[in-house]
């Protein structure tokens, strides 16, 4: 009977080790998945920031050159709207980048996306 008990002990230990290994692997896979999703979201937000920055330049050009105004202010309707959207996007980007770093992501990995 001692042999059977010893075998059961080994099997139980092996199952426990397997369960622990699967848990660690599962957690790592989830973490990698989260990192991938965050990197994609950050990349998309950065792309939107570039588009809105370009839009801001076009609006300033239109205001100064096409409409022949002497100056432009941040309170100008089209400018204010675009600046507000840029600020919102910057906040979203900062939050996503912080979340990425909190799960072990490195800033240089995010910067590779821009190159």
C-alpha positions, -999 to +999 in steps of 0.1 A: +000+000+000+029+024+007+040+021-030+005+032-042+005+061-017+039+071-029+028+070-065-003+091-057+019+116-040+042+119-070+012+122-093-004+149-071+029+168-071+032+165-108-004+177-114+002+206-090+034+216-108+016+213-142-013+234-129+012+261-116+031+260-149-001+264-170-011+293-147+022+311-152+021+305-190-015+317-191-007+348-172+023+355-194+002+350-225-025+373-212+001+399-204+016+397-239-019+400-253-026+431-232+007+446-243-001+440-279-035+456-277-021+486-258+007+490-284-019+490-312-041+515-294-012+538-286-001+536-323-036+545-334-038+574-310-004+587-321-016+585-357-047+605-348-026+631-330-005+635-362-037+639-383-051+665-359-018+684-358-019+685-396-055+697-395-045+724-370-018+736-394-043+737-423-068+756-402-041+782-392-030+785-428-066+790-439-073+816-412-042+836-420-037+832-457-070+822-473-092+844-451-065+871-448-067+876-410-039+893-393-037+868-364-051+836-350-059+827-314-067+796-296-102+809-291-109+808-329-137+783-333-120+758-356-087+762-337-103+757-303-121+726-314-089+710-329-069+720-298-095+704-275-094+672-295-056+672-295-056+676-257-081+647-253-059+625-275-028+634-256-045+624-223-056+591-238-021+584-251-006+592-217-030+569-200-024+540-224+014+545-222+012+544-184-009+512-185+016+497-209+045+505-186+026+492-156+023+457-172+060+456-180+062+473-213+092+494-223+090+529-237+116+521-263+093+494-277+066+520-282+090+543-300+100+516-325+065+518-338+071+554-349+103+547-369 
